[in-house]
Every structure is written in C-alpha cells, then in structure tokens.
Amino acid sequence: MRTSSRWAPRTLRGRLSLIALTTAALLMAVLTVAFNTVAGQRLQREADDELRTRAAAVATTVDTRGGSVRVLESADDTLLDTNVWIYAGPRLLERPPSTARADALTGAVDALVRAGRGCGTVEGRDPVRLCAEPVSGGAAGAATVVTALDLSPYRNSAKTLLLGSFALDVAMLACTYGLTRLAVGRALRPVRTMTDQAAQWSATASDERFGSAGRPAELAGLGASLDALLDRIRAVLRHERQLTAELSHELRTPLSRIVAELDWWHARPRSGAETRATHEVIAEAARSMGTIYDTLLDEARDGLGPAPGTSDVLPALRRLVAAVEAPDAVRIAVTGPEPLRAGVRAALLERIVGPLVANALRYARTEVTIAARATADGVRVDVTDDGPGVPEWFAGRLFQPGRRADPGDGHGGAGLGLPLARRLARSAGGEVSYEPGSVTGARFRVTLPAG
C-alpha cells in the first residue's frame, strides 16, 4: 500500500489535477477510437462509391443485346480499362493489361463474380479494394464488371488522422492538466489564506471572525467551522486565565497567613509552645491552600460540575468563620437549625460562601450575619453586613470579574471573589445573588440543592 501511495501527489491541487487528467485521458481515448472508426468507415464508403461509379461507366461500353455480350470500343477508353475486369457469365472477356499485380488479383476477382455482386479487400503490401457489379439490361448474370482500387492513399489518410488525433489528445491533456492546476490553485487560495489567518488568530486570541458574507457556500461553511473552533480556543484561553486569577485570589489569604506567622516567629526568639503554635497555623494554612487548589482544579477539569457529595452546613460555616481573620470591631454570627445538609461537599461549600464572608468583613462596621435555613428547593445561606452597602449603579456589575465599585477605597481585593462564588455555586446546581433592599449594608444569598 505504501509503494502505491508513494507516487500519489501530496497536495490537494495535485490530486485533483491528476483526477482531471485521468478522466480527460479516458474520455479522449474513447473519442479518438470512435472518431477514427467512423473516419475509417467513411473512407471505405468513399472507395466503394468510387469503384461503383467506375463500374457504371464501364457498363455503358458493354452490349448484352441479342443474347451475347460484346465490349464496345470507344475513344479514350484507356482510363476505363485500367483495373477493370469484364465477365460474360463465368467467362472472362477483358482484363487489365497483364501485370503481376493483376494476375495476383484474378482469383479474388473470380470469387466475386461467382458471388454475383459485392465488394472485398485483398490485403498485402498494397491493399486493394474490389467491387463487382452486374450489367443491367441483359439476362441475370449475363455480364459482370469488376473494378479495383488501391487503398494505400485511403489507409495513409486514416493513419494521418490517427496520428493527428493522438497529437491533439496530448495537447488537450497538457492543457487540461495545466488549467486544472491553475483553477484549483486559485480556488484553494482563499482556503490557504483562511488557514493562515486561523493559525495567527488562535495564537494571539484575536477577536477577528471569518463570517460568511461574500463567500461561496463551501467557504462560508468552512468559515463558520473555523469561527466555532476559534471560539472554543478563546473560551479555553479565557478559562485558563480565569482559573489562574482565581487560584491567585483564593491562595492569597492562606499564603499571607503563612508569611505573617513566619515574620512574627522571626521577629524575636520564641518559646517551644509559641513555635508549635506557629507550626499549627502554618500547617492549617497549607491544608487550606491544598483544599482550595483541589476544589478549583476539580471544578475546572469536570466542567459539568463538582464531584457529588453532601455536607453539614452549620459545621462547615463555623469552620469557615474560625479560619478567617475578622477585625476586632466586627462580630460574626452563624445561625441556623441543626441538622441541615446541603448537596455539595464541605470544601466546596466553604469556597462558595468564603468570598461572600470576606467581602462582608471588608465593609462591615460591627457585625456580619451568616444565616442558614432549609427551603422547599434545598438550602439557603444569607450573608449580611451592616456596612455602606452596594451602590445602586454598581449592582449590575457585581459579578463581573475584575470589577470593583471603588478600587481606591483602601481595601484589598481584585474583584474575583464574587464571580468565583457564583461560578462554583452554579456548577453545583445552585446560585449566588445580590439581594437589594436591605435596611443597612448588603445581603448576598446562596442557594444550594438539598443533601
């Protein structure tokens, strides 16, 4: 298989040109055979017509009246007597001047006379066509005229036509191959251009589109497919950037705790108990980083939602509150009935509620309330603070990545926490929303399926 495919063209233009050349060659061969067959038959009919015309002219010099056959002599009948045989019944009356060629044809002429009428060809170095015609006006078979014609000129004409046909075929095939390559190359030029553009746009995450306006139907379909592929590539790139930003955002807090503990430990010599406490804080922060990392990567890999699981809501919320660093003036209250189970893992529940609690602590004056309760559809967790609240003009942009109402308000944050919380909640079949209309501060609501 490799041996046969080694000679096949590697480009689409070469393959299409080869197909066109093969098809044209087959068609040319059929047409050439048909043309030369028809031309040969036409030349043979012309030779037979010439022989019959000469036989009719010779028959005018044959007298069959009175029951006898006589050849009338006329002036300038030398041309009529050339290659002519005249028979009275089976008896030869007149023949061409004695030549070796005429003698060789006598047997074939006798056979035609016995047949009565018809034509035949005597092959040889110089092929000869013979035709026998009875003379009208006398008894049947009383007289027969046989004429001969050299077929060499006709055969030469047929050969010339055949060679001309071959030469024309070669020229037509060369033109067909060249024009096909040219036409296919021009037709594929937009495809090559679109391929180069797609490679460039995919590398730079450009927002360019091919579209379908002004393109043939085939190229419009290709453009639509390339646009869909570019959209998927852009989505993957956006997802990677978003995942990187979310990992950075989520890992910043435990990493800051580790750095702070190490700075505190290096500030002066510590006792063994203080060193063990520092180690515990660092270990807890490291475990938190591992949980955050696993949670985000699981969500990113699955795409369709996190692994199934359930969790006790209030213990998970209390662990979350214990891990955060609240300002001294702010109190955090966790309320809700026991038992209360949500249809998500505890680590994912903390990752969803964590950004909302961090945001509430950033703006609260004295208190942050985390209230959990069961609903008809599942579990609801409300995170409320008594801070200044969300500006009305900014409410529609709360969950857009990188958006902050006042970047210069002195609070840290990159504007990624709320979008992350909503994305994680939606991946679990829940939702995170902002509830306007609070008397003071802001209220964010988390809804999750029941466990």
C-alpha positions in Angstrom: 0.0 0.0 0.0 2.9 2.4 0.8 4.5 1.6 -2.5 1.4 2.6 -4.5 0.7 5.7 -2.4 4.3 6.9 -2.7 3.7 8.2 -6.2 0.4 9.9 -5.4 0.5 13.7 -5.2 0.7 15.1 -1.6 -1.3 18.2 -2.3 -5.0 18.5 -2.9 -4.3 20.5 -6.1 -2.0 17.8 -7.4 -4.6 15.1 -6.7 -7.5 17.0 -8.3 -5.3 17.7 -11.3 -4.4 14.0 -11.6 -8.0 13.0 -11.3 -8.9 15.6 -14.0 -6.1 14.3 -16.2 -7.1 10.7 -15.8 -10.7 11.4 -16.6 -9.8 13.5 -19.6 -7.4 10.8 -20.9 -10.2 8.1 -20.7 -12.6 10.4 -22.4 -10.0 11.3 -25.1 -9.3 7.6 -25.7 -12.9 6.8 -26.2 -13.5 9.8 -28.5 -10.3 9.0 -30.5 -11.3 5.4 -31.1 -14.8 6.4 -32.0 -13.6 9.2 -34.4 -11.1 7.0 -36.2 -13.5 4.1 -36.5 -16.1 6.4 -38.1 -13.4 8.0 -40.3 -12.2 4.6 -41.5 -15.7 3.5 -42.4 -16.2 6.8 -44.2 -13.1 6.4 -46.3 -14.1 2.8 -47.1 -17.5 4.0 -48.3 -15.9 6.6 -50.5 -13.6 4.0 -52.0 -16.7 1.7 -52.7 -18.6 4.7 -54.2 -15.6 5.4 -56.5 -15.5 1.7 -57.6 -19.2 1.6 -58.3 -19.0 4.8 -60.3 -16.2 3.4 -62.4 -18.2 0.1 -62.8 -21.2 2.0 -64.0 -19.1 3.9 -66.5 -17.6 0.7 -67.8 -21.0 -1.0 -68.0 -22.0 1.6 -70.7 -19.5 0.0 -73.0 -20.9 -3.5 -72.6 -23.6 -4.6 -75.1 -25.8 -7.5 -73.9 -28.4 -7.4 -76.6 -29.1 -10.4 -78.7 -28.1 -12.9 -76.1 -24.4 -12.2 -76.5 -22.0 -10.0 -74.6 -19.8 -7.6 -76.5 -17.4 -4.9 -75.4 -17.8 -1.8 -77.4 -14.7 0.1 -78.1 -14.8 3.9 -77.7 -12.3 6.7 -78.0 -10.2 7.4 -74.9 -11.3 4.2 -73.1 -7.9 3.6 -71.7 -8.8 5.0 -68.3 -12.0 2.9 -68.2 -9.9 -0.3 -68.9 -7.5 0.3 -66.0 -8.0 -2.2 -63.2 -11.3 -3.4 -64.8 -12.4 -7.0 -65.5 -15.4 -7.8 -67.7 -17.1 -11.2 -67.5 -19.7 -12.9 -69.7 -21.2 -15.2 -67.2 -18.3 -17.0 -65.6 -16.1 -16.4 -68.7 -13.5 -13.6 -68.6 -13.9 -11.3 -71.6 -11.5 -8.5 -70.8 -8.9 -7.8 -68.1 -6.3 -5.1 -67.3 -3.0 -5.1 -69.0 -1.0 -8.2 -67.9 0.8 -7.3 -64.7 2.0 -9.3 -61.8 -0.5 -7.4 -59.6 -3.4 -8.0 -62.0 -2.5 -11.7 -62.1 -2.4 -11.9 -58.3 -5.9 -10.4 -58.1 -7.5 -12.8 -60.6 -8.5 -15.4 -58.0 -10.2 -12.8 -55.8 -12.0 -11.4 -58.9 -13.3 -14.8 -59.9 -14.7 -15.3 -56.4 -16.6 -12.0 -56.5 -18.0 -12.9 -60.0 -19.3 -16.2 -58.7 -20.9 -14.4 -55.8 -22.7 -12.2 -58.3 -22.0 -8.8 -56.7 -20.4 -7.2 -53.7 -17.0 -5.8 -52.5 -14.0 -7.2 -50.8 -10.4 -6.3 -49.8 -7.3 -8.0 -50.8 -4.7 -7.3 -48.1 -1.0 -7.2 -48.9 1.8 -4.7 -49.2 -0.5 -2.6 -51.2 -4.1 -3.4 -50.2 -6.7 -3.4 -53.0 -10.5 -2.9 -52.8 -12.6 -4.9 -55.4 -16.2 -4.4 -56.3 -18.4 -6.5 -58.7 -21.5 -5.0 -60.3 -23.8 -6.8 -62.8 -24.5 -5.1 -66.1 -28.2 -4.1 -66.3 -30.3 -4.7 -69.5 -29.5 -8.3 -70.2 -30.3 -11.6 -68.6 -29.4 -12.0 -65.0 -25.7 -12.8 -64.6 -25.1 -12.3 -68.4 -22.3 -9.8 -67.7 -20.4 -8.6 -64.7 -17.9 -5.7 -64.3 -15.3 -5.8 -61.6 -13.3 -2.8 -60.7 -10.2 -2.4 -58.4 -8.9 0.5 -56.4 -5.6 0.9 -54.5 -6.4 1.5 -50.8 -3.0 2.8 -49.9 -4.0 6.5 -50.2 -7.0 5.9 -48.0 -5.0 3.9 -45.5 -2.5 6.7 -45.4 -5.2 9.3 -44.8 -6.6 7.1 -41.9 -3.1 6.9 -40.4 -2.7 10.6 -40.7 -6.0 11.2 -38.9 -5.0 8.8 -36.2 -1.6 10.5 -35.6 -3.3 13.9 -35.7 -5.8 12.6 -33.1 -3.0 11.5 -30.8 -1.2 14.8 -31.1 -4.4 16.7 -30.4 -5.1 14.4 -27.4 -1.6 15.1 -26.0 -2.1 18.8 -26.4 -5.5 18.7 -24.9 -4.3 16.6 -21.9 -1.4 19.0 -21.3 -3.8 22.0 -21.4 -6.3 20.2 -19.1 -3.7 19.4 -16.5 -2.2 22.9 -16.6 -5.6 24.7 -16.5 -6.9 22.4 -13.7 -3.8 23.1 -11.5 -4.3 26.8 -12.2 -8.0 26.8 -11.5 -7.7 24.6 -8.4 -4.8 26.7 -7.1 -6.9 29.8 -7.4 -9.9 28.2 -5.9 -7.9 26.9 -2.9 -6.1 30.2 -2.4 -8.8 31.6 0.0 -8.6 28.3 2.0 -4.9 28.7 2.4 -5.4 32.3 3.4 -8.1 31.3 5.9 -5.8 28.6 7.3 -3.0 31.1 7.9 -5.4 33.6 9.5 -6.9 30.9 11.8 -3.4 29.9 12.9 -2.5 33.6 13.6 -5.7 34.4 15.4 -5.7 31.3 17.5 -2.1 32.1 18.7 -3.0 35.7 19.6 -6.6 35.1 20.9 -7.8 37.7 18.4 -11.5 38.6 18.3 -11.5 38.5 14.4 -14.1 36.4 12.7 -14.3 34.9 9.2 -18.0 35.2 8.8 -19.9 34.1 5.7 -20.7 37.4 3.9 -19.5 37.5 0.3 -18.1 33.9 0.4 -19.2 30.9 -1.7 -21.3 28.4 0.2 -18.4 26.0 0.7 -16.1 28.7 2.1 -18.9 30.1 4.2 -19.3 26.7 5.8 -15.5 26.4 6.4 -15.5 30.0 7.9 -18.3 29.0 10.2 -16.5 25.9 11.3 -13.2 27.9 11.9 -15.1 30.6 13.8 -16.6 27.9 16.1 -13.1 26.4 16.6 -11.6 29.8 17.3 -14.4 30.5 19.8 -13.6 27.2 21.6 -9.9 28.1 21.7 -10.7 31.6 23.1 -13.0 30.0 25.7 -10.2 27.7 26.7 -7.8 30.6 27.0 -10.3 32.7 29.0 -10.9 29.7 31.2 -7.2 29.3 31.8 -6.7 33.0 32.6 -9.8 32.9 34.9 -8.5 29.8 36.7 -5.1 31.4 37.2 -6.7 34.6 38.5 -9.0 32.6 40.8 -6.2 30.5 42.2 -4.2 33.6 42.8 -7.1 35.2 44.5 -8.0 32.2 46.7 -4.5 31.3 47.7 -3.6 34.8 48.7 -5.2 34.7 52.1 -3.6 31.4 53.4 -0.3 32.4 51.9 -0.5 35.8 53.7 -1.1 33.9 57.0 2.0 31.8 56.4 4.1 34.8 55.6 2.7 36.7 58.6 3.4 33.8 61.0 6.9 33.4 59.8 7.6 37.1 60.1 6.2 37.0 63.6 8.3 34.0 64.5 11.5 35.6 63.1 10.9 38.9 65.0 12.4 37.5 68.2 13.3 34.2 69.9 10.2 32.2 70.7 9.4 29.5 73.2 8.7 26.0 72.3 4.9 26.5 72.8 4.9 29.6 70.6 6.9 27.7 67.9 4.4 24.8 68.0 1.5 27.3 67.7 3.2 28.9 64.7 3.7 25.4 63.1 0.0 24.7 63.7 -1.1 27.9 62.0 1.3 27.3 59.0 0.1 23.7 58.7 -3.6 24.8 58.8 -2.9 27.4 56.2 -1.1 24.9 54.0 -4.1 22.4 54.3 -6.4 25.3 53.4 -4.3 26.0 50.3 -4.4 22.3 49.3 -8.2 22.2 49.7 -8.6 25.4 47.6 -6.3 24.1 45.0 -8.1 20.7 44.7 -11.5 22.3 44.7 -10.8 24.7 41.9 -8.9 22.2 39.8 -11.7 19.6 40.2 -14.3 22.2 39.1 -12.1 23.2 36.2 -11.4 19.6 35.0 -15.0 18.4 35.3 -16.6 21.5 33.6 -20.0 19.9 34.2 -20.0 20.3 38.0 -18.1 19.1 41.0 -18.0 15.5 42.3 -21.2 14.6 44.2 -21.3 14.8 47.9 -23.1 16.2 50.9 -22.1 18.3 53.9 -23.4 19.5 57.2 -24.0 23.2 56.6 -23.5 24.7 60.1 -20.2 22.9 61.0 -18.8 23.9 57.6 -19.8 27.5 58.1 -18.3 27.5 61.6 -15.0 26.1 60.3 -15.0 28.9 57.7 -15.6 31.6 60.3 -12.9 30.2 62.5 -10.4 30.3 59.6 -11.0 34.0 58.7 -9.4 36.9 60.3 -12.1 39.4 61.3 -11.4 42.9 62.5 -11.6 43.4 66.3 -14.7 45.6 66.0 -16.7 43.2 63.8 -18.6 40.2 65.2 -19.5 37.2 63.1 -22.7 35.3 63.9 -23.7 31.9 62.4 -27.3 30.9 62.8 -29.5 28.1 61.5 -31.2 24.9 62.5 -29.5 21.6 63.3 -29.2 19.3 61.3 -29.1 21.0 58.0 -27.5 19.3 55.0 -26.5 20.6 51.6 -25.9 18.5 48.4 -22.3 19.7 48.0 -19.0 18.8 49.6 -18.0 20.8 52.7 -14.9 22.1 50.9 -17.0 23.4 48.0 -19.5 25.0 50.4 -16.7 26.9 52.1 -15.3 28.0 48.8 -18.7 29.3 47.8 -19.5 31.2 51.0 -15.9 32.2 51.7 -15.7 35.1 49.2 -19.1 36.4 50.4 -17.9 36.4 54.1 -14.6 38.1 53.1 -16.4 40.7 51.2 -18.8 41.4 54.1 -15.9 41.6 56.6 -14.2 44.1 54.3 -17.1 46.6 54.5 -18.9 45.7 57.8 -18.9 48.2 60.7 -19.8 46.0 63.6 -21.5 42.7 62.6 -21.7 40.1 59.9 -24.5 37.5 60.0 -24.5 34.2 58.3 -28.0 32.7 58.4 -28.7 29.2 57.0 -32.1 27.6 56.6 -33.9 24.9 54.7 -36.2 25.8 51.8 -38.5 23.9 49.6 -35.8 23.6 46.9 -32.8 23.0 49.1 -30.7 25.1 51.4 -30.3 28.9 51.6 -27.4 30.8 53.2 -27.7 34.6 53.6 -24.6 36.6 54.3 -25.5 40.1 55.6 -23.3 43.0 56.8 -24.1 46.4 58.3 -21.7 48.3 56.0 -22.4 51.1 53.5 -24.0 48.6 51.0 -23.6 48.3 47.3 -24.0 51.4 45.2 -27.1 51.2 43.0 -25.2 52.0 39.9 -22.8 49.1 40.5 -25.3 46.4 41.4 -25.4 45.1 37.8 -21.6 44.7 37.7 -21.1 42.9 41.0 -20.4 39.5 39.4 -18.2 40.7 36.5 -14.6 39.5 37.0 -12.2 42.3 38.0 -14.9 44.9 38.7 -14.8 46.9 41.9 -17.1 49.8 42.9 -14.2 51.9 44.2 -10.7 50.5 43.6 -9.2 53.2 45.7 -11.2 52.6 48.8 -8.2 51.2 50.7 -9.5 47.6 50.8 -7.6 44.8 49.1 -9.1 42.5 46.5 -9.0 42.0 42.8 -12.7 41.8 42.2 -12.6 38.0 41.6 -14.2 36.6 44.7 -17.9 37.2 43.9 -17.6 35.8 40.3 -15.8 32.8 41.6 -18.5 32.1 44.3 -21.3 32.4 41.6 -19.4 30.1 39.2 -18.8 27.4 41.8 -22.4 27.6 43.0 -23.8 27.3 39.5 -21.5 24.3 38.9 -23.2 22.6 41.9 -26.7 23.4 40.7 -27.1 26.4 42.9 -26.9 30.2 42.6 -25.3 33.3 44.3 -27.2 36.5 44.0 -27.3 40.0 45.5 -30.5 40.9 47.4 -31.1 44.7 47.2 -33.4 46.4 49.6 -31.7 45.7 52.9 -32.2 48.4 55.6 -28.5 48.7 56.0 -25.4 47.1 54.5 -25.5 44.4 51.8 -27.1 40.9 51.6 -25.9 38.1 49.4 -27.9 34.9 49.1 -26.6 31.4 48.3 -29.0 28.7 47.2 -27.8 25.1 47.0 -29.5 21.7 46.4 -30.5 19.7 49.5 -28.3 16.9 50.7 
